Amino acid sequence: MQKKYYIYLRPTFLVMLLCSGLTHAQLEGPSFTTQQASAGKNTYDIHCAVCHGPNLTDGEFGPPLRGRMFMQRWGGKSLDTLFIETATTMPTAAPRSLGDEVYANLLAYMLEQNGVRPGPNPLQPDPQFLAALLIPTYGPTAAGGLTAGAELPPPPTPQKVNPLQNITPVTENMLAEAPAGDWLTWRRTYDAMGYSPLNAVNKENVKNLRVAWTWTLPEGPSQVTPLVHDGVIFAHGFGDVLQALDGVTGDLLWQYSHWLPSSLSATAKRSIAIHGNLLYLPTSDARIVALDVKSGSVVWNHLVGDAPNGYGMTGGPLVAKGTVMVGTTGRAPGGNYIVGLDAETGEEQWRFHVIARPGEPGGDSWNGLLLEERNGGSVWVPGSFDPETGLAYFGVAQTYDTGPLLNPIDRVGVTNDALYTNSTLALDPSTGRLAWHFQHLPNDQWDLDWAFERQLIKLPVDGQEKTIIATSGKLAIYDFLEADSGQYVSSMDLGLQNLVTAIDPETGAKQIDPELFPSKEKAVMVCPHPGGAKNWIPGSYVPDTKILYLPLMEFCMDLTPVPEGERGSLSSGVNWTVRPWPDSDGNYGRLQAVNLQTQEVVWTHRQRAPLVSGVMATAGGIVFAGDLDRYFAAYNQDNGQELWRVRLNDVPNSAPISYETNGKQYIAVTVGHGGAISVDRTPLVPEIRLPSNPGATLWVFELPEN
């Protein structure tokens, strides 16, 4: 039986201002064919009538789609706004599922029912085409809408000023040292510490935290950390939706929905960015869209990658020195890259290819492969920035085609290191020039990315305090590098891997157990699993104590040969499957506190449910983290004791934040499972049941008054 989805056009349509560059005087009226309107009626009868009624005006659950109310809301607007609203939100159970042509037919039927006559030219399902068409302001008046002449009682007097009215531009000094009540980047500040200096919520009163408000986000995986500035929360929703919310009340201030062609699928993201008066949104068709902070209107829209041919954009942007920097992800031939866009105009200033090209430095590190045979190097998270060195730091992941690199060829000057995979890159934001690089794990044959946050911290080196980059890959081995030069300082192994047997104390070069390379002859057990003992969910560093708080995972994989001719999980001819650590006691999740100055473990909290959120430490002496069993908890920074917990409606799969407005501190976290972090761990804990429909939600907590 064919599954039916029902369309319900929400009664409160939101602000979606698309920058078409056209005035109403330049817009034309819509044209559609009789055949389109007839096809649209058939779709309406199947999917829409159950909510809006067979006559478009008599539905029990949906507002009228014909008549005065409809025309009051949509008359005079460009047709792309109605098209995008319909396609991106309907059917409610499966938005975007009907196809572009079907949505265009629905529009044709609605226009016909509102007095627009069919013509010879079909309505094209293209937002750019529709942006040049104006919905007429005339139409039937017999049904729907407010009774003619009826007077409404005056609305309630607003109790507070819209915070957008007083929102201020975000400077680069603010991005480096954010006001205590703001959360302005993925990890709050350029240095990626992920630490909040707020302390009103502390170890003594955190047990009293309660829900301040919640907001339902578009359904789907929710991994993006919200940003907060001047009391306004900017929250991302799956499907490339960005919403501005009042941080005190949770009221919606504006919404932008990006139009995604039906040939592409929405993908999860991890961050957005703010700079000046603009917000920067990465999209599923590999664009960066710059939005006006106060209105959500599009200022510019720049194509970064060819999404149909394999380029994505998961990590999100970093803005520094007037440049929007963002890396691509995916398996496209030739590999990924980082671009620098002018923050004001979106014009591309430079492009750095993270897969070394033949004839360029590092080009001979690909075992003799042609450029089109090289791939990978995804940039999974935003970079960090050091105003003192003037450099931006990005992590680059491994290649996906490991087979051709497994055995080195016998050619002078050629290696199989595969630069710049699993490397830290130090780039000049103004030019894209590579200042230095450090490769943490050459020739990664196990999908153990070294591509996560690059935290900039102050540590003594040879008796002198220096800015150090602290970064770990999936092995949960931390490398420490000098930020100005990339000089190797030291490493710290947290004991959750069996692959690296030794690390050179001078160079940081890793010695690999030769028995654990993928083999076509035998199965081998490697720890950790490609889900990572450490993954992209970030840790949090407290600068005063020099303690880093980390979400970690205890699990391994078996690499098993596949039959001849099959690719397997890796192109070296093996599949991976998940397994517990040998002699595991069934506890997989680990929250660990480590002193980076002494490299000693301060405490470890272990539990059965895997941790799946980032970590946030605050000046109140608390660490917040969330797990796969839908719990969000606060822990004592001193000893790891759990102080408070709450069960959420879905999995907290992003990173928590804290902000302050009107003198009050709030704790916030988004939930919504579906990303890799909330999927690859589930076989180990079969008793944990996740919601059948991802319930993406923004949760905000507060202390009671007095």
C-alpha distance (Angstrom), angle and dihedral (degrees) to the residues before:
residue distance angle dihedral
M1 . . .
Q2 3.79 . .
K3 3.79 112.7 .
K4 3.79 114.6 -122.5
Y5 3.78 125.8 -145.4
Y6 3.76 120.2 -163.5
I7 3.76 123.7 -139.5
Y8 3.77 120.2 -140.8
L9 3.78 118.3 176.8
R10 3.78 105.0 -148.5
P11 3.78 117.3 -117.9
T12 3.80 93.2 -129.8
F13 3.77 108.2 58.4
L14 3.76 112.4 -164.5
V15 3.74 134.6 -134.3
M16 3.80 109.1 -85.0
L17 3.78 107.7 165.4
L18 3.78 111.6 -178.5
C19 3.76 118.2 -164.9
S20 3.79 100.5 -124.6
G21 3.78 93.8 153.0
L22 3.83 89.8 -131.5
T23 3.76 129.8 120.3
H24 3.78 122.7 -147.1
A25 3.77 88.6 -105.2
Q26 3.79 89.0 62.1
L27 3.82 96.0 45.5
E28 3.80 122.3 100.4
G29 3.78 129.8 -149.1
P30 3.80 118.0 -97.5
S31 3.78 122.4 -95.0
F32 3.80 125.2 -158.5
T33 3.79 137.0 157.6
T34 3.79 130.5 -109.8
Q35 3.81 88.2 -118.3
Q36 3.81 90.9 57.1
A37 3.80 92.7 50.3
S38 3.80 90.6 48.6
A39 3.80 91.8 50.2
G40 3.80 89.1 46.5
K41 3.82 90.4 54.5
N42 3.79 90.5 54.5
T43 3.81 90.4 51.4
Y44 3.78 90.8 46.0
D45 3.80 92.7 52.0
I46 3.80 91.1 51.7
H47 3.80 101.8 40.4
C48 3.79 110.3 15.5
A49 3.80 112.0 33.0
V50 3.79 93.5 74.5
C51 3.83 89.1 68.5
H52 3.80 105.2 24.1
G53 3.81 98.1 34.0
P54 3.82 131.3 -114.8
N55 3.81 91.2 -80.8
L56 3.84 95.4 46.0
T57 3.81 88.8 -117.2
D58 3.80 106.2 61.2
G59 3.78 104.5 62.3
E60 3.77 121.6 135.7
F61 3.79 95.6 -148.7
G62 3.81 106.6 28.1
P63 3.81 136.6 56.2
P64 3.81 121.2 -109.0
L65 3.78 117.2 -77.3
R66 3.78 92.8 -166.6
G67 3.75 131.7 51.9
R68 3.75 139.2 23.6
M69 3.81 98.3 -28.6
F70 3.78 91.8 51.7
M71 3.79 93.2 46.5
Q72 3.78 93.0 45.0
R73 3.76 89.2 57.3
W74 3.80 100.7 38.9
G75 3.78 107.3 20.8
G76 3.80 112.3 113.0
K77 3.80 94.9 19.0
S78 3.77 125.7 114.2
L79 3.78 112.8 -97.0
D80 3.79 94.9 -121.5
T81 3.82 90.4 72.0
L82 3.81 92.0 60.3
F83 3.80 91.8 41.9
I84 3.81 93.4 52.2
E85 3.83 92.8 44.1
T86 3.80 91.0 51.8
A87 3.80 97.0 43.3
T88 3.80 99.0 42.3
T89 3.81 97.1 46.7
M90 3.80 105.9 29.8
P91 2.97 139.5 117.7
T92 3.76 87.5 30.5
A93 3.81 91.4 -139.5
A94 3.80 94.4 48.0
P95 3.82 117.1 15.1
R96 3.83 116.9 -162.2
S97 3.80 90.1 16.6
L98 3.80 100.3 116.6
G99 3.80 99.4 64.3
D100 3.79 131.8 -113.3
E101 3.81 95.4 -87.8
V102 3.79 91.6 53.0
Y103 3.81 92.6 51.0
A104 3.81 89.8 49.3
N105 3.80 89.2 52.2
L106 3.80 90.3 50.9
L107 3.78 89.8 53.5
A108 3.79 90.0 49.9
Y109 3.80 90.5 53.6
M110 3.81 93.1 47.8
L111 3.80 91.1 48.7
E112 3.80 91.2 49.2
Q113 3.79 90.8 50.4
N114 3.79 88.8 52.3
G115 3.78 95.0 56.0
V116 3.81 101.9 -90.2
R117 3.79 110.5 136.3
P118 3.82 122.3 -133.3
G119 3.78 118.4 -111.6
P120 3.78 140.4 -171.5
N121 3.81 97.1 -87.9
P122 3.80 122.6 75.5
L123 3.79 123.1 -126.8
Q124 3.80 108.1 -107.5
P125 3.85 117.6 -136.5
D126 3.79 92.6 -134.0
P127 3.82 120.6 113.3
Q128 3.80 92.2 -147.6
F129 3.81 90.3 54.1
L130 3.80 91.7 44.4
A131 3.82 92.3 48.6
A132 3.81 87.5 70.1
L133 3.82 92.3 55.6
L134 3.79 124.1 85.0
I135 3.81 124.0 -147.9
P136 3.82 104.3 -128.9
T137 3.78 118.9 -118.4
Y138 3.79 94.2 -137.4
G139 3.79 126.8 83.4
P140 3.81 144.2 120.9
T141 3.77 117.7 -41.4
A142 3.76 100.4 -166.2
A143 3.77 99.9 92.9
G144 3.76 139.5 37.0
G145 3.75 132.0 8.0
L146 3.75 132.2 61.7
T147 3.78 118.7 -27.0
A148 3.80 110.4 -97.2
G149 3.79 109.9 -96.6
A150 3.79 94.3 8.6
E151 3.78 114.6 142.2
L152 3.76 120.9 -144.6
P153 3.81 122.5 -143.1
P154 3.79 111.0 -107.8
P155 3.80 113.3 -86.6
P156 3.81 118.3 -111.6
T157 3.77 114.9 -80.0
P158 3.83 108.8 -103.7
Q159 3.78 109.0 -102.2
K160 3.78 94.1 -152.5
V161 3.77 141.0 21.5
N162 3.79 117.5 -95.9
P163 3.83 101.5 -103.1
L164 3.80 90.5 -139.5
Q165 3.79 89.1 69.4
N166 3.79 91.4 68.4
I167 3.79 101.1 31.5
T168 3.80 112.4 133.5
P169 3.82 131.2 -145.2
V170 3.80 115.3 -91.2
T171 3.79 112.0 -123.3
E172 3.78 127.2 -159.7
N173 3.80 89.0 -112.8
M174 3.80 87.2 59.0
L175 3.80 90.7 49.6
A176 3.80 89.1 53.2
E177 3.83 95.3 44.4
A178 3.78 107.2 16.4
P179 3.80 120.7 -158.5
A180 3.80 107.1 -95.9
G181 3.80 93.1 -110.5
D182 3.81 96.1 49.6
W183 3.80 132.7 82.2
L184 3.81 103.3 -160.1
T185 3.81 106.8 165.5
W186 3.77 138.1 29.2
R187 3.82 89.8 -84.8
R188 3.83 94.1 25.4
T189 3.83 97.2 -105.8
Y190 3.80 138.4 35.0
D191 3.81 91.6 -97.9
A192 3.84 92.1 63.9
M193 3.82 93.2 -133.1
G194 3.81 93.3 140.2
Y195 3.80 90.7 -147.7
S196 3.81 127.0 141.3
P197 3.84 118.7 -149.8
L198 3.83 91.0 -156.7
N199 3.81 115.5 114.3
A200 3.82 108.4 172.5
V201 3.81 87.1 103.1
N202 3.78 104.0 58.6
K203 3.79 144.6 158.4
E204 3.80 92.0 -80.1
N205 3.80 100.5 49.7
V206 3.81 104.9 25.8
K207 3.81 88.5 97.5
N208 3.80 87.0 70.8
L209 3.80 96.2 59.1
R210 3.80 113.0 132.9
V211 3.78 136.7 178.2
A212 3.80 111.6 -81.0
W213 3.81 94.4 -177.6
T214 3.79 142.7 -41.3
W215 3.78 133.4 -141.9
T216 3.81 126.6 -158.2
L217 3.79 112.5 -128.2
P218 3.82 126.4 -160.2
E219 3.79 109.4 -71.8
G220 3.78 116.1 -95.4
P221 3.81 141.9 66.1
S222 3.80 109.8 -25.8
Q223 3.80 113.5 -160.3
V224 3.81 103.7 140.8
T225 3.79 118.7 111.9
P226 3.82 109.6 -131.7
L227 3.79 118.9 -122.8
V228 3.81 123.6 -137.6
H229 3.79 128.5 -159.8
D230 3.80 128.7 166.1
G231 3.79 92.2 -14.5
V232 3.82 96.4 -49.1
I233 3.81 121.2 116.4
F234 3.79 117.8 -150.8
A235 3.80 107.4 -157.0
H236 3.78 127.0 -173.8
G237 3.79 123.0 -142.2
F238 3.79 129.5 -160.8
G239 3.77 111.6 -92.9
D240 3.82 94.3 44.8
V241 3.78 98.3 -70.6
L242 3.79 121.3 151.4
Q243 3.80 122.1 -167.4
A244 3.79 132.9 -172.9
L245 3.81 113.5 -146.3
D246 3.77 134.8 -175.9
G247 3.81 104.0 -108.2
V248 3.82 92.8 -144.4
T249 3.80 102.3 43.8
G250 3.78 105.1 18.8
D251 3.81 90.7 -125.4
L252 3.78 115.6 157.5
L253 3.81 112.1 -113.5
W254 3.82 99.4 177.7
Q255 3.79 141.3 -24.1
Y256 3.78 133.8 -150.1
S257 3.82 121.1 -163.5
H258 3.79 117.9 -168.5
W259 3.78 117.2 -141.5
L260 3.82 111.9 -123.1
P261 3.82 119.5 -167.0
S262 3.79 112.4 -114.2
S263 3.80 90.2 -119.9
L264 3.82 89.2 68.9
S265 3.79 131.0 63.4
A266 3.78 125.5 -135.7
T267 3.80 114.0 -105.0
A268 3.79 132.8 -158.7
K269 3.81 119.0 -101.8
R270 3.80 132.6 -161.5
S271 3.77 107.3 -154.0
I272 3.76 150.1 11.2
A273 3.82 127.1 -160.9
I274 3.80 139.6 -139.0
H275 3.80 129.3 -156.4
G276 3.78 131.0 158.9
N277 3.80 106.8 -28.2
L278 3.79 95.2 -28.1
L279 3.78 138.1 90.9
Y280 3.80 119.4 -154.1
L281 3.80 119.3 -143.8
P282 3.83 124.0 -170.6
T283 3.80 111.6 -146.6
S284 3.78 137.2 -154.0
D285 3.80 91.3 -112.6
A286 3.82 89.2 58.9
R287 3.80 98.9 -102.1
I288 3.77 133.9 131.4
V289 3.81 111.3 -137.0
A290 3.80 118.0 -164.5
L291 3.81 113.8 -150.9
D292 3.77 131.3 -167.9
V293 3.81 107.4 -108.5
K294 3.79 94.7 -138.3
S295 3.80 100.5 44.9
G296 3.80 109.4 17.1
S297 3.81 89.8 -125.3
V298 3.79 118.9 147.6
V299 3.79 115.2 -101.4
W300 3.80 96.9 174.3
N301 3.80 139.0 -12.8
H302 3.80 120.6 -156.7
L303 3.80 128.2 -172.6
V304 3.82 109.8 -133.5
G305 3.82 103.4 171.3
D306 3.79 143.4 14.9
A307 3.81 100.0 -106.9
P308 3.85 96.3 -177.1
N309 3.81 88.2 58.3
G310 3.76 96.5 50.2
Y311 3.80 109.4 -81.5
G312 3.80 118.5 130.4
M313 3.78 136.7 169.2
T314 3.80 113.7 -139.0
G315 3.79 105.4 148.3
G316 3.77 104.4 55.9
P317 3.79 138.3 -139.3
L318 3.80 136.7 -50.3
V319 3.83 117.5 -159.7
A320 3.81 119.6 -156.4
K321 3.82 136.0 143.3
G322 3.79 89.8 10.4
T323 3.81 92.5 -57.7
V324 3.81 130.1 115.6
M325 3.81 106.5 -145.2
V326 3.78 121.4 -167.7
G327 3.79 135.2 161.3
T328 3.77 129.0 -142.9
T329 3.80 128.9 -129.2
G330 3.80 134.7 -152.5
R331 3.78 145.3 67.6
A332 3.79 102.8 -75.9
P333 3.83 115.9 147.4
G334 3.78 111.1 -93.1
G335 3.78 92.8 29.0
N336 3.77 136.3 -113.9
Y337 3.76 134.2 -47.9
I338 3.80 145.2 -164.7
V339 3.79 119.6 -123.0
G340 3.78 132.0 -161.0
L341 3.83 116.1 -146.0
D342 3.77 127.7 -171.6
A343 3.80 103.9 -103.2
E344 3.82 93.4 -140.2
T345 3.81 101.4 41.8
G346 3.82 106.9 18.9
E347 3.79 91.5 -126.7
E348 3.80 112.0 151.9
Q349 3.81 110.6 -112.3
W350 3.78 100.8 178.2
R351 3.80 145.0 -12.7
F352 3.80 126.4 -147.7
H353 3.81 117.6 -163.5
V354 3.80 109.6 -142.2
I355 3.81 91.5 -160.3
A356 3.78 106.4 73.4
R357 3.81 113.4 -118.2
P358 3.81 125.0 -132.2
G359 3.80 110.2 -92.3
E360 3.82 93.2 22.8
P361 3.83 129.4 93.7
G362 3.80 107.5 -67.1
G363 3.80 91.9 13.8
D364 3.82 92.0 118.3
S365 3.82 92.4 57.1
W366 3.83 95.3 84.5
N367 3.80 100.5 82.2
G368 3.79 91.8 -106.2
L369 3.82 95.8 -57.0
L370 3.78 119.7 154.8
L371 3.79 116.1 -115.2
E372 3.81 93.1 -105.2
E373 3.82 89.1 53.1
R374 3.81 91.8 58.5
N375 3.79 121.5 83.6
G376 3.79 145.2 153.1
G377 3.76 128.7 54.8
S378 3.79 94.8 139.6
V379 3.81 117.2 -172.4
W380 3.80 100.0 -138.9
V381 3.82 101.0 178.3
P382 3.82 137.2 24.7
G383 3.76 120.1 -85.6
S384 3.80 127.7 -113.8
F385 3.81 128.3 -127.0
D386 3.79 135.8 -144.6
P387 3.84 113.7 -155.2
E388 3.82 89.6 -163.1
T389 3.82 95.8 58.7
G390 3.80 93.4 28.1
L391 3.81 89.1 -134.5
A392 3.80 132.8 129.1
Y393 3.80 118.3 -143.8
F394 3.80 124.2 -147.5
G395 3.78 133.7 178.0
V396 3.80 119.9 -138.8
A397 3.81 124.4 -156.3
Q398 3.79 132.0 -137.7
T399 3.79 130.9 -82.5
Y400 3.80 119.5 -93.5
D401 3.80 95.4 -144.1
T402 3.78 101.9 68.8
G403 3.81 99.8 156.9
P404 3.83 98.1 80.1
L405 3.81 89.8 50.8
L406 3.81 98.4 47.7
N407 3.80 97.2 91.3
P408 3.82 119.3 33.5
I409 3.79 117.7 -124.1
D410 3.80 120.6 -125.8
R411 3.81 100.8 -111.3
V412 3.79 126.5 125.9
G413 3.80 113.1 -108.6
V414 3.80 94.2 8.3
T415 3.83 121.8 115.5
N416 3.80 135.6 173.3
D417 3.82 95.3 -131.1
A418 3.84 91.0 115.6
L419 3.82 102.0 -145.3
Y420 2.99 132.0 -122.3
T421 3.80 94.1 17.9
N422 3.81 117.1 115.3
S423 3.79 89.3 11.5
T424 3.77 140.5 130.1
L425 3.81 110.4 -126.5
A426 3.80 122.1 -160.3
L427 3.83 108.8 -157.1
D428 3.79 134.3 -178.4
P429 3.83 104.2 -122.8
S430 3.80 92.1 -148.3
T431 3.80 97.8 53.6
G432 3.80 109.0 11.1
R433 3.80 89.3 -122.0
L434 3.80 114.1 158.8
A435 3.81 107.3 -122.3
W436 3.79 94.4 -178.7
H437 3.78 143.1 -30.9
F438 3.79 136.8 -153.2
Q439 3.80 122.4 -161.5
H440 3.79 110.8 -148.2
L441 3.83 100.6 -175.6
P442 3.82 117.8 14.5
N443 3.82 120.8 -157.9
D444 3.79 95.7 12.3
Q445 3.82 105.1 -156.9
W446 3.81 95.8 172.0
D447 3.85 106.6 55.0
L448 3.80 91.5 -109.5
D449 3.81 100.5 149.8
W450 3.80 119.9 -156.4
A451 3.78 91.1 -160.9
F452 3.79 110.0 111.8
E453 3.81 136.3 106.7
R454 3.80 118.8 -29.5
Q455 3.82 103.8 -148.4
L456 3.82 117.6 -159.9
I457 3.78 110.3 -145.9
K458 3.80 138.0 162.2
L459 3.82 115.2 -114.5
P460 3.81 134.2 158.2
V461 3.81 114.6 -103.3
D462 3.81 116.7 -175.1
G463 3.79 89.7 -19.1
Q464 3.80 95.3 -49.6
E465 3.82 125.4 100.4
K466 3.78 111.0 -122.2
T467 3.78 138.4 173.2
I468 3.79 106.2 -102.1
I469 3.80 130.8 -168.5
A470 3.80 110.4 -135.5
T471 3.78 114.3 -166.2
S472 3.78 139.5 155.8
G473 3.77 136.3 -167.1
K474 3.78 128.3 -151.2
L475 3.81 89.8 -70.7
A476 3.83 90.0 70.6
I477 3.77 89.2 -126.5
Y478 3.79 111.5 137.1
D479 3.78 120.4 -146.0
F480 3.81 119.6 -161.7
L481 3.81 119.0 -152.3
E482 3.79 134.0 177.0
A483 3.81 106.3 -107.2
D484 3.80 96.8 -141.9
S485 3.79 98.1 50.5
G486 3.80 110.2 11.1
Q487 3.80 89.4 -119.2
Y488 3.79 110.5 164.3
V489 3.82 114.0 -114.0
S490 3.81 108.2 172.2
S491 3.81 146.2 -53.1
M492 3.78 135.4 -122.1
D493 3.81 122.4 -155.2
L494 3.81 113.5 -157.7
G495 3.81 92.0 -160.0
L496 3.81 101.5 -112.3
Q497 3.81 98.8 114.0
N498 3.80 139.1 65.8
L499 3.82 99.7 -169.0
V500 3.82 103.4 82.8
T501 3.78 112.9 60.1
A502 3.81 99.3 178.2
I503 3.82 141.2 5.9
D504 3.80 122.6 -149.5
P505 3.84 105.2 -119.7
E506 3.82 91.6 -148.0
T507 3.80 102.6 44.4
G508 3.81 106.3 16.4
A509 3.81 91.4 -124.4
K510 3.80 111.2 158.8
Q511 3.78 124.0 -133.4
I512 3.83 111.2 -144.8
D513 3.79 125.5 -150.1
P514 3.84 100.5 -110.9
E515 3.81 90.6 -148.2
L516 3.81 91.1 64.6
F517 3.78 99.6 61.2
P518 3.83 112.7 112.5
S519 3.77 109.6 -85.1
K520 3.80 133.2 -166.3
E521 3.78 88.5 -153.7
K522 3.80 104.3 55.9
A523 3.79 145.6 8.6
V524 3.79 118.1 -105.1
M525 3.80 132.0 -166.7
V526 3.79 115.2 -131.2
C527 3.79 126.4 -176.4
P528 2.93 125.2 -116.2
H529 3.81 115.2 32.2
P530 3.85 114.8 -124.2
G531 3.80 85.9 -98.3
G532 3.78 83.1 76.8
A533 3.77 137.7 -126.7
K534 3.82 78.9 -120.4
N535 3.79 121.2 22.4
W536 3.80 140.1 169.2
I537 3.81 92.6 -65.6
P538 3.80 96.7 103.2
G539 3.77 134.4 -126.5
S540 3.81 126.9 -132.8
Y541 3.80 127.6 -125.8
V542 3.82 127.0 -155.1
P543 3.82 107.4 -152.4
D544 3.81 96.0 -160.4
T545 3.80 94.5 57.1
K546 3.83 97.2 26.2
I547 3.80 88.5 -132.8
L548 3.80 121.0 144.7
Y549 3.82 118.8 -154.4
L550 3.79 114.5 -153.0
P551 3.82 138.6 -171.5
L552 3.80 105.7 -139.7
M553 3.80 138.3 174.5
E554 3.80 132.5 -144.2
F555 3.81 110.1 -147.5
C556 3.78 142.4 109.3
M557 3.79 141.3 -157.1
D558 3.77 138.3 -131.0
L559 3.80 114.3 -135.7
T560 3.79 106.6 -150.5
P561 3.82 126.4 -175.1
V562 3.81 115.9 -113.8
P563 3.81 124.5 -143.6
E564 3.78 116.7 -81.5
G565 3.79 111.9 -78.9
E566 3.81 96.3 26.1
R567 3.79 120.3 110.1
G568 3.79 100.5 -147.7
S569 3.81 125.5 -169.7
L570 3.80 87.5 -48.8
S571 3.79 125.7 32.5
S572 3.80 88.8 -124.1
G573 3.81 85.3 81.7
V574 3.79 104.8 -98.6
N575 3.78 137.9 111.8
W576 3.77 123.5 -145.4
T577 3.79 125.9 -141.7
V578 3.78 128.2 -177.0
R579 3.80 124.0 -110.1
P580 3.82 137.9 163.9
W581 3.76 122.6 -100.2
P582 3.81 112.3 -85.6
D583 3.81 108.2 -83.5
S584 3.81 90.7 8.1
D585 3.79 116.0 176.6
G586 3.82 90.7 -146.8
N587 3.80 96.5 -98.2
Y588 3.80 109.8 121.8
G589 3.78 106.1 161.1
R590 3.78 118.5 83.0
L591 3.81 131.2 -176.2
Q592 3.78 107.7 -169.8
A593 3.80 133.7 -173.2
V594 3.80 115.7 -154.7
N595 3.80 129.2 -179.0
L596 3.80 104.3 -135.1
Q597 3.77 94.6 -162.5
T598 3.80 93.8 57.2
Q599 3.84 95.9 22.2
E600 3.80 88.5 -134.0
V601 3.79 125.9 139.4
V602 3.81 109.2 -115.5
W603 3.79 96.3 -170.6
T604 3.79 142.1 -26.8
H605 3.80 127.2 -145.5
R606 3.81 112.5 -161.7
Q607 3.80 126.9 -170.3
R608 3.78 139.6 161.8
A609 3.80 98.5 -113.8
P610 3.82 111.7 76.8
L611 3.78 116.0 -118.7
V612 3.79 109.0 -116.3
S613 3.80 104.9 170.7
G614 3.75 132.7 73.9
V615 3.80 118.6 -102.0
M616 3.80 129.0 -113.0
A617 3.78 124.4 -166.1
T618 3.81 119.9 -167.6
A619 3.79 138.0 -163.8
G620 3.81 86.3 -108.4
G621 3.81 89.1 77.2
I622 3.82 94.0 -106.3
V623 3.79 135.5 123.8
F624 3.81 119.1 -156.2
A625 3.82 124.2 -157.4
G626 3.81 139.6 153.4
D627 3.79 134.4 -142.8
L628 3.80 142.0 -152.8
D629 3.81 92.1 -98.9
R630 3.83 88.8 67.7
Y631 3.81 95.4 -104.5
F632 3.79 122.0 139.4
A633 3.78 112.3 -164.8
A634 3.80 144.5 179.0
Y635 3.82 121.1 -138.9
N636 3.79 133.8 -166.4
Q637 3.82 108.6 -104.5
D638 3.79 90.9 -145.3
N639 3.79 100.0 57.6
G640 3.81 111.5 -1.6
Q641 3.79 94.9 -108.9
E642 3.79 112.4 157.5
L643 3.82 109.6 -117.2
W644 3.81 103.1 174.6
R645 3.77 140.1 0.6
V646 3.77 138.5 -178.8
R647 3.81 132.3 -170.4
L648 3.78 114.1 -126.2
N649 3.79 130.9 -158.8
D650 3.81 92.9 -110.6
V651 3.78 142.6 5.4
P652 3.83 117.9 -60.8
N653 3.79 96.5 -129.6
S654 3.82 100.6 163.5
A655 3.80 131.7 54.5
P656 3.83 124.6 -77.5
I657 3.79 121.3 -120.9
S658 3.79 137.8 -166.1
Y659 3.78 127.8 -146.4
E660 3.78 139.7 168.3
T661 3.79 130.9 -139.0
N662 3.78 129.4 168.2
G663 3.79 88.1 4.8
K664 3.81 94.3 -59.1
Q665 3.80 126.8 116.0
Y666 3.81 120.7 -136.3
I667 3.80 132.8 -170.9
A668 3.81 117.1 -148.7
V669 3.79 137.4 -177.3
T670 3.79 134.9 167.9
V671 3.80 123.7 -136.6
G672 3.80 133.8 -161.9
H673 3.80 124.4 124.4
G674 3.78 127.6 -143.6
G675 3.79 103.3 94.9
A676 3.80 122.4 111.3
I677 3.80 93.1 -98.0
S678 3.80 91.7 61.1
V679 3.82 93.9 42.2
D680 3.81 110.3 45.0
R681 3.81 93.5 54.2
T682 3.80 98.1 51.9
P683 3.85 97.9 85.8
L684 3.81 89.2 65.3
V685 3.82 94.1 56.3
P686 3.83 106.4 37.9
E687 3.80 91.5 167.0
I688 3.83 91.3 66.7
R689 3.79 108.1 89.2
L690 3.77 119.3 -163.2
P691 3.81 123.7 -152.0
S692 3.80 112.9 -87.2
N693 3.82 89.3 -132.1
P694 3.81 117.1 41.7
G695 3.79 105.3 -114.9
A696 3.79 99.0 -152.6
T697 3.80 107.8 -163.6
L698 3.77 140.6 159.0
W699 3.81 109.9 -133.0
V700 3.81 120.0 -162.8
F701 3.82 123.2 -171.1
E702 3.80 132.9 -165.5
L703 3.79 141.5 172.5
P704 3.82 117.2 -103.6
E705 3.79 117.0 -100.0
N706 3.81 112.0 -86.8
